[in-house]
């Protein structure tokens, strides 16, 4: 059985490292599916869920990323995430509160830069909540 090495890292820590049968994640131009021996690729990723089908037990590993860079080689996938949180560690209440605070910050923004920062945070929290709800359905 062909496998591909997958590493998901953030600035703080390594979130996942292991062999996988398949990886799916939100690329800049749409959802990407990566199998072993994939064509080399470098692209930005959007906030959303990285789904990894583990080679050892066939279970699906889930990681939320708030954007970053993806590098794909035929035998290796590296996700360099701005922020990465294991699916089991996501907290919907905290994300909803952060989204509410970002919405308030957008309303009270004094400059375009403040508004853009708040809007970016709002979008990341919305993606986190959507990913969490999708993950919890399984």
Long-range contacts (C-beta under 8 A, 24 or more apart in sequence): 1-55, 2-35, 2-36, 2-37, 3-36, 3-55, 4-34, 4-35, 4-36, 4-37, 4-38, 4-75, 4-76, 4-77, 5-75, 5-76, 5-77, 6-52, 6-76, 6-77, 6-79, 7-76, 7-77, 7-78, 7-79, 8-50, 8-52, 8-63, 8-65, 8-79, 8-81, 8-84, 9-78, 9-79, 9-80, 9-81, 9-84, 10-65, 10-68, 10-81, 10-82, 10-83, 10-84, 11-82, 11-83, 15-63, 15-81, 15-84, 15-85, 15-86, 16-52, 16-61, 16-63, 16-86, 18-52, 18-54, 18-55, 18-56, 18-61, 19-54, 19-55, 19-56, 20-52, 20-53, 20-54, 20-55, 20-61, 20-77, 21-53, 21-54, 21-55, 21-58, 22-52, 22-53, 23-50, 23-51, 23-52, 23-53, 23-77, 24-50, 24-51, 25-49, 25-50, 25-51, 25-65, 25-70, 25-79, 27-70, 32-70, 34-72, 34-77, 36-74, 36-75, 37-74, 37-75, 38-72, 38-74, 38-77, 39-72, 39-74, 40-72, 40-73, 40-74, 41-70, 41-71, 41-72, 42-69, 42-70, 42-71, 42-72, 43-69, 43-70, 44-68, 44-69, 44-70, 45-69, 45-70, 45-79, 45-81, 46-127, 47-123, 47-124, 47-127, 47-128, 48-127, 48-130, 48-131, 49-87, 49-131, 49-134, 49-135, 50-79, 50-84, 60-138, 61-87, 62-86, 62-87, 62-88, 62-131, 62-135, 63-87, 64-90, 64-127, 64-128, 64-131, 64-132, 66-124, 66-127, 66-128, 67-124, 83-124, 85-128, 87-131, 87-132, 87-135, 90-128, 90-131, 90-132, 90-135, 92-129, 92-132, 92-133, 95-125, 95-128, 95-129, 95-132, 96-125, 96-129, 98-125, 99-125, 99-126, 99-129
